[in-house]
Amino acid sequence: MIHFTNARLVDPETLTETAGSLLIRDGRIAERDGPTPDGAEVIDCGGKVLAPGIVDLGVQVGEPGARHKESVRSAGLAAAAGGVTTIIARPDTDPALDTPEMLEFVTRRARETSPVRIRHMAALTKGRAGREMTEIGFLLDAGAVAFTDGDRVCTDTKVLNRAFTYARSLGALVIGHPQEPGLSRGAAVTKGKFASLRGLPDVHPMAERMGFDRDMALVEMTGLRYHADQITSARTLPALERAKGNGLDVTAGISIHHLTLNELDVGDYRTFFKVTPPLRSEDDRMAMIDAVAAGTIDIICSMHTPQDEESKRLPFEDAASGAVGLETLLPAAMRLYHGGHLSLPELFRAMALNPARRLGLPQGRLSVGAPADLVLFDPDAPFVLDRFALRSKSKNTPFDGQRMEGRVLATFVDGQRVFDAGL
């Protein structure tokens, strides 16, 4: 039994931030703002923020096939240090998570070695090849929380329609990557003057809108539950608003990198800033922040994609895409808080409550009876990020050497301390 006292409670359900206390009993939140019971361990939060643990939707873990980039254990340790209490892992492994047997293997590995919760998405098509749908029903029975082929966009609309129809019949959630695959193939940056000056292969932001429009037509046909993994362009927002307004069961997410960085950060071909989709203009970035504040974009995630040094230390066009983000998601989000763009309750609505709700999980709340998955952090604590201090096996972060604010003090899963900064 733990009693957190003198805390700034950030509640994403009520969108409030209040001074108070929280009692944890048997791994669940038992009471708010009550007296300290006899025998309880008291943790004085010292006026620091106590919030629901982050539910990070869309994390790449290297197992199986790329354990040298990120193992289940290293991802779990990085998550705990970053205030992430639930990882929603992508199926873009080698081989892809496309069979119940493979899903059961990684689930067992997660249970045995990770200090935080790990739930897995499964591939929508076999091998993520876009030719034949997976056994969605069996994968649901094996514990899959959603289905996606990630950034391998299916080009055969008939196959996609068949998969959407079957997923709808089972109530499964499908996560799409809205990009027109032909236009976006081989692109490294967003089309514009900067891309032209650098001589890099580019893609117009309309490729995102075109991909999203195709998916929405199929969602309207099938009645599917659909989530767009990343909406990054202002051109896509009217279509997203229209889909929601028409009653389609659609949500959307965005990575923290697209909310805090823009296309100019690539600078002189800095490959740690190469992500998928590519970083957008400053106007797009600000439009995305406004969309999160308005609730049009529902979820903020790290889109954690570990890459080793060899795959990043290449010419920009040839370098692998992606950045790690499990440990930097929270301090990067604090830039939005300190900049006056989003409040702490709004941030945790997008980082904890909304992803948990979308996946039907009980986490992401401070309500009585919810699992005691919590993060205690100081939103004002400054530090300079050293990428080699990250717990991820891969160190490909665009925030290396940057001054940041927001230090995790402790992380709890089921009321058990899984990270302690020792401060």
N, C-alpha and C positions, 0 to 999 in steps of 0.2 A: 504494500500500500504506500503510495507516494502522494504527498500534498505539495503542489506548487503554489507558492505564495508570492505576493508582491510582483505580479506579472502583468505585462501589457498583453491582454488576450485579444488576438486578431481572429474574428469570427467571420468566415466568408459567406456563411448562410444568411446572417443578418446584416452583413456589410458594416460591422461595428468594430471599434477598437476601444476597449475599456480596461481599466485597472481592476484586477481581481485575482481569484485563486482557482485552482483546479485540483480535484481529488481523483486519483487513479486507484482502482481496486480490481484485482483479477484481470488485468490487461485492458480494462475499459474505463471510460470516463464515467465516474460515479456521481459527481456533484460539482457544481460551480458555486464559488463565493460562499462556501460554508466554513464552519470552524474546523480546526485541525483535530482529527480523531486520535484517540490514544493509540500509541504504537506505530503511527505513520512516520515514514521518512519524510522530513521536511526539506524541500529545495527552495531556498530563497532566490528568486529570479532577479532580484536587484533592479527591478524596473525594466528589465529587458523583455523582448517580444517572445511570447509563446504562441505558436500557431500550429495548425495541422501540418503534418509532414507532407512534402511535395509528392504528387503522383506524376511521374515523368513518362509521358506517353510518346514512345518512339525511340527507344534506346537500342543501339546496336551492341550486342555482346559477341565476342569472337568465337565462343564455343557453340557448335563444333567448327573446326576448319581454320580458325585464325586466333588460336589461344595466345599467340605471341603478341597480338595487338591488344586484346582484352579478354581476360578470363572471367568466369562468373564471380569468383572471389574478389578479383581486383575491381570489377564493376560495383560489387556490393560495398566494398570498403570506400570507394570514391563516392558512391551515393550517400552513405551514412555521413561522411564528412561534409557533404553538401546539403544536408537536410532533406534528402530524398528518401522517403521511407517505402515507396513502392515503385519499382521499375516495371514498365510495360515494354518488354523486349520485342524487337522487330524480328521477322523470320528470314532476313537477308544474310543467312549464314552459309557455310559451304560444307555439306549440302544444305539446301534450304529446308526450313521446318515445314515439311509438306506431308508428313505421315504421322499417325498417332504414336508410332513407336519412337520416332525422333522427338516428338513433343514430350512424351513421357520421360525420355532420357534427360532432356534439358531441365525439365521440371524437378526431377530427382536431384540433379546436380545443384540446382538453385537452392533446394531445401537443405542440402547437406553442407554447402559452402558459403552461402551469402548471408550476411548479417541483416539484410533488409528483405522485404518481400519482392519476389520477381514473378510476374505473370507474363505469359507469352502470347503473342499473336502468331497465327499460322499463315502460310502462303495461300493465296486465293487460287492460283493455278500451279500445276505440278512443275517443280523446278523453277518457279516464277517465270516460266517461258511463254505464258500467254496462249497456250494451245489447248490445254485440257484442265478443267477445274479439279481441285482437290476433293477429297472425301470430307466435305464440310461437316456433315453430321457426326462422323466418327471423331473428327478433330474437336468439335464442340464437347463431345463426351470426354475427351482426353484433357479438357481444360483450356482450350483456346478461348481468349477473350474477344478476339476480332480477327479479321482476315484481310491480308494486303499483299500485294507484290512489291510494295515499296516503290522505288524510283524506276523500276522496270515496267513502264506503262504498256498495258496490253493493246496491241494494234488491231486485233481482230474483234470488232464490236459485237459480232455474233457470239463469240465465246464469252465475252464480258457480260452480255445480256443473259446468257444461260446461267452464268455464275451468280449474277445479281438475283435472278428469279429464284434460284434454288436457295440462296442465302436468305432471301425474304421469307420463303416458306418455313424456314427454321428460326426466324427471328434473329439471325446473326447480324453483327455489325461489320460493314466493309469499310476499310480505310483506303481512300484513293489518293493518288499523287497527281494533282491536276496540271498536266503539261501535255502539249501537243508533241508527241514523240519525234516526229519528223523534223519539226522546226528546232527543237531543243537538243537534238543529237549533236554531240561534239562541242556544245557551247561551253564557254568558260566564264563569261561575264555577261552582264545585261547590255543590250544594244544601246548605243548612245555615243556622244562625243568622246567620252573617256575611253571607251572600248576601241574606237577608231584610232585615237592617238596612240594607244598601246599596241595596236595591231593584233588584237586577240579575237578568236572566234566568239561570236556573240549570239544572243537570242533575244527577240523582242518580248516584252512583258505580255503581249497579247497571246503568246503561246500558252500561258497559264489560263487565261480567260477561255481560250478555245477548248482546252482540255476539260475545264470545269463545265463548260456548256454541254459538252458531249455527255459527261457523267450525269449532269442534272436531267438531261433528256431520258437517260436510262433509269434514273431514280424515279422520275415521274411515271415511266412505263411500268415499273415493277413494284413501287411502294417500298423500296429498300431503306433500311437504316444506314446512313452514310455519313462518314466523317472525312473531310479534306485535310490531309496531314499538314499542308502548309499553304496558306493564302498570303502572298507577299506583294501583290500589285494592286494599286488603287483601281485599276481597270476591272478587276474581278469582283470588287465589293458590290456594285449594283446587282450583279447576277446572284451573289450570295444572299443579299437582302431580299431579292425577288423570290428566291427559292424558299426562304424561311417564311416570307409573307404569304406564299401560296400553300403553306401547310406541309411542305415536304419535311421529312424527318432527317434534317441535315444540320451538321455542326462543322466547325472549321477550327484549325489550329495554326500556330506560327511558331517558329523557333526564336529563342532569345537573341540569336545572332542577327536576325532580320529586324528585330526591334531596337537594337542598340548599335548596329554598324550599317554603313552604306557602301555603295560601289566604289567610292573614292578611297576607302580604307585598303583596297588592294594595293594602292601606291605603286611602288616599283616592283611589281610582280611578286608580292608576298603570298606564297602559296598557302600559308596557314589561314588565309582569308578566302580561300576557294571552297565554296560550299554549294550544295544543290537544294533548291534553285539558286542561281548566283545572287549576290547581294544587289539590292535595288537602289534607286535614287533616294535622296534625302526626302523628297516630296512623298514618295511611296512609304518610306519608313514612318514619317509622321502620320500619314493616313492610316497605317496599320495600328499605331498606338491609339489613335482616336477610335478605331474599330474595336479594339480590345476594351477600351473604357465604356463604349456604348453596348458591349455585349454581342456585337455582330460577329467578331472572332471570339470563340469561346475558350480556347485552351492555349496556354504558353508551355512550350516544352524545350528541352535542351537539344533535341535531335542529335544526341551524342553519337558521334561516328569516329571511332579511333582509327588512326592511320599511322603506320610506322615511319621512321625518318626516311627510309629509302624511297617510299612512295610519295613523300612530300618534297624531298630535295631534288626536284626535277624542274625543267622549264614549266612555266605556269600552265600552258596548254596541256602538258602531259601529266602533270601532278594529279594525285588522287584528290577527290573532293571530300569535304567533311571536316568537322572539328569536334574535339571532346567538349563535354559541357556539364557533366554530372556535378562537378565541384564548383563550377562557375555560374550555374544557372541562377542561384540566389543572389550572389553579389552583383551580377550583371543586371538582374531585375531591380536591384536597389538603385541603379542609375535612373530608372524610370520613376521610382519613388522620390528620390532626392531632387530630380528635375521637375517635380510637381505634376507629372503626367498621370500617374496612377497612384491611388492610395494603397496601403498595405492590404486591407480587406479585398480590394479589387484585384490585386496581384494574386492573392491566395485563392480567390474565386477561380481564377484562370489556371493556376498552377496546381491546385489541390482538389477543390470541390468539383469543378466542372469535369475534369478527366475521370474522377471517381464516379460521378453520376452517369457519365456517358457509357461507362463500362459496367455499370451496375454493381459497383463496389461500395462497401460501407465506410471507406476511409474518407479523408478530406474534410472532416467536421470537428467541431468542438462541442457538439451536443451530447447530452447525457445518454450513455449507452453505446456511443461510437467507440471503435477501437482506439486505444491510447497510442496512436502513431503521431508523434509530436516533434517539433523542432524548436529549440530555444536559441535565439540568436540576437546579436547586437547589430541593428541596422546602420549604426553610425561608425562602427569600428573601422578605421582605415588600414589598408595594407597594400603592399606592392606584390603582385602575383609573380611567383617564380614557377614556371611550368615544370621544372624538375622536382618540385615539391608535391606535385599532384600525385594522387594515389593510383590513378589510371596507369596502365602499362604504357600506353601511348601518350605523348605530350603535345599533340598538335592542337594547341589553343591559340586563338587570335588575340587573347588578352595578356600574353606573356609580357612582363615588364610594365604593365599598366597599373596605375593607382586605382584601387577599387575600395568600396565600402560594403560592409555587411559580413560579419564573421559568425559562423555557426559555433555555438558554445557546447551544445549537446543535442543528440538525436535519440529518440526513443521509438521502439517498435513493440507493440503489445505491452507497453509500460516498462519494457526492459531497455536499459541504456545500451545503445550500440555504437555510440560515438561520444567522446568526451574530450574537449579541447584542452582540458586541464588548466583553464584560466581562473 
